[in-house]
Amino acid sequence: MVGPAARHRLLNGLLAAVLCTTAAVVTQQAGVLMSADWSSGMTRHALSKWATGQTTYTNEQWEQARQDLTRAVALTPNDATLHDALAQLQAIRGRSIWTIGGPNSPEVAAYREALAHQETSIRLRPTHAMAWANLALMHMAVNTSPEALYQAWREAARLGPKEIDVENTLVILAANTWVSAPADVRQWVETRRPGFAAEMANPAVPATSPQ
């Protein structure tokens, strides 16, 4: 699997885009969420700003957002978007407090919380491709087994073959695990990014950027 430093670089670059996509989906559910006591504009919109670095947050603001979302989940436990939002919130936390990425570190604990909420979201909405892509990302963050990462990766690829956000996420994940990536994963990427394998074999040439 990828080492702590490489995982941190990947997460810094990838989480902003992925989490912003998640935030957009969550914001669209505002009408539903209002009935679940998550109507404040700060909570709905702050997550995407925190994820992209447009604004910073205090510990108090983060905790307030967590409490708002937790209350909302208690009222509407089968709303997958709420679990997406909680996964996003925990991932933002994990990224911001990253130290060495050790198995018992606070940042990995935050990502484990994110992973658990993402798994709940998928149980409630198993055909959502971006949720599976997010799950693959969370597996990388907590450094779980390659089998778990690629299982989520493959499901995202199966469900979202024409979704560009999903594709970009999967390409970046594959690029950062290229040495150990299974043959079918490499082939999937090469089909969508012709010449990618050759670029990865030549470190002097930067890998193709997401389109």
Beta strands, then each sheet from edge to edge (+ up, - down):
end
